[in-house]
Amino acid sequence: MKKIYYLSTCDTCKRIINELDLPSGFTFQDIKTEAITEAQLIEMRALTDSYESLFSKRARLYKELGLKEKSLSDDDYKSYILEHYTFLKRPVILFNNQIFIGNSKKVVTAAKSAIHEK
């Protein structure tokens, strides 16, 4: 699978996608215009250790809803991600049964290496 979940309005997502210099065959899903399905989220979760690793604690709603003060379960993280697209840490890159989550330099470098390894 070659898929990227991103926000088309996010400059960081756009910069990373350009930086990755992607070969053809990738599918892009703008999570604002095409919501993530539960099946897609479960598929992402199968490649990582928890729903929390897919959850963005930088989302404005995270602070507004006072979630920092709450003790959230893995199911809570899943529900919030399905409820509102901003809770998904972006971008999420799926490539050959590997997942790369977020925009840290380390993650982007690892994704680039995996995609372009010969």
SULGICOR-V693181 format. One record per helix or strand. SS is the DSSP state (H for helix, E for strand). FROM is the first residue (numbers start at 1). TO is the last residue. If there is no record, write none. Layout:
ss:from:to
SS:FROM:TO
SS:FROM:TO
This chain:
ss:from:to
E:2:6
H:11:20
E:27:30
H:38:46
H:52:54
E:55:55
H:60:64
H:67:69
H:74:83
H:85:87
E:88:88
E:92:95
E:98:101
H:105:116
